């Protein structure tokens, strides 16, 4: 309604609306003059915009002549970190910008601590296994040299060089270690297939619960070869201590 005794201004005018703390001001054009005291009608589209102003904050863009919804900001959002180790750094980063962040920090600490304990147990078991395997391989190669002492003495008596003699226990240790590695990989692949089949319903098409990357396999193979070489060193040293005269003495 126009105020009593007021007449619409000529040309373009501005209409200012207030709702709570929001203010909307935009230009209007008088399409048709009416007598004072009569109702002023707005187009349906403008009426819809004004109704929206009661719920959301609006602004008027003078350049385009359109009503724009003011940015409300993010009420909340979910952000995924690459790993759980990155969560704490992201939390500090957003809190430094004044954003309230909720993380499962306690559960992450529990999981990280459990992972550290399990990793320590794994390495302890692996270390015991490596020491036991190296000791068993060393004892086996040493016993093999002792059993074949007569044959090796004959070869020394025939003039076989020391370098060739040393390669006997070395090659034997490498063959045993590589065959054991291949057998272990085959057993692992069979068990991995069984485990992945049991949990197939909980995995995506390209996901695997139990797998061993190729770089880990190559690193393990290199470690096995190095361990076998060290285990063969004692047997190789024993070969160099064989006296060729012992072969004649046995004869």
Helices and strands as residue ranges (DSSP letters): E 12-19, E 22-29, H 44-53, E 58-61, E 66-69, G 84-86, H 87-96, H 105-147, H 149-157, H 162-198, G 200-202, H 214-240, H 245-250
